[in-house]
Every structure is written in structure tokens, then in C-alpha cells.
Amino acid sequence: MAGNPEADPEQELTDRWVVEQMSSLTAMTASFVLATPTETDGALFPGRIMLANTCMWDYRGDECGYNGPAVADEFDNPTTDIRKDRCSKCMRGCEMRGMVANFGGFLSINKLSQ
């Protein structure tokens, strides 16, 4: 018998399906249209808007992670005034704060249209 001798026969992928509607019914059989649970619960994918050059995180929020001193205003002009401190929502804003890894945009998606 071919296959992986190290394979665990107890491991399997399981699928979950929801009966969406009955498509036919006879005296001997019934046929149904199935759907995955995400197709019927109103979920939208992706779960958030995907923008290449715009960060979606709230500045200084959990996802952003920045909690240091004032750095720049919303136009990336340097400032030390905490009242003027804003994020530009661009990669440059993250670079100025040393938080590039937390940038909430999708830089690679603008490559798809090229």
C-alpha cells in the first residue's frame, strides 16, 4: 500500500455544512443544497477593508501598540506637543515611531493591480 508510513490514521479534516435548502424531493430521495456556516451567517470576508497604504488601527490603541512620547502631527510634521500628536495612518508615521511591524495596512495588495 502506498502512502506515508508515518501517517496517523486517526487524523482527519472535518467539514461542517449547513442545509441551505431542499432542491428536490421524490418518493425515494431528497436532495439538499449545502453551504458552509460562513455563507449563511452574514459574515463578510475580509473582516476589514484592505487598503495598501493606509493603516486601519486606532492610534495608540492595542493593535497600534505605540505609547511613547509625541512624535508628529497627522501630516508627519515633527512635534513634541502631545496635543498635536497624531498618526498620518501611513507607513511613514509608523517609521517615525519605530512601529513598522505594527503597520495596519496591506502593502502587498497594490502589487496585484500592476
Number of C-alpha atoms within 10 A of each C-alpha: 4 4 6 7 7 6 8 8 6 5 7 7 4 6 6 8 13 14 12 14 11 11 10 10 10 7 5 5 7 10 11 13 12 15 14 13 14 12 13 11 8 8 10 9 8 7 7 8 10 15 15 16 18 16 23 18 17 13 17 13 10 10 13 19 14 15 11 8 12 17 19 21 19 14 13 18 13 14 15 12 12 12 9 15 19 19 24 18 21 19 21 17 23 21 12 14 16 11 15 14 10 15 23 22 19 15 15 10 13 11 8 6 5 5
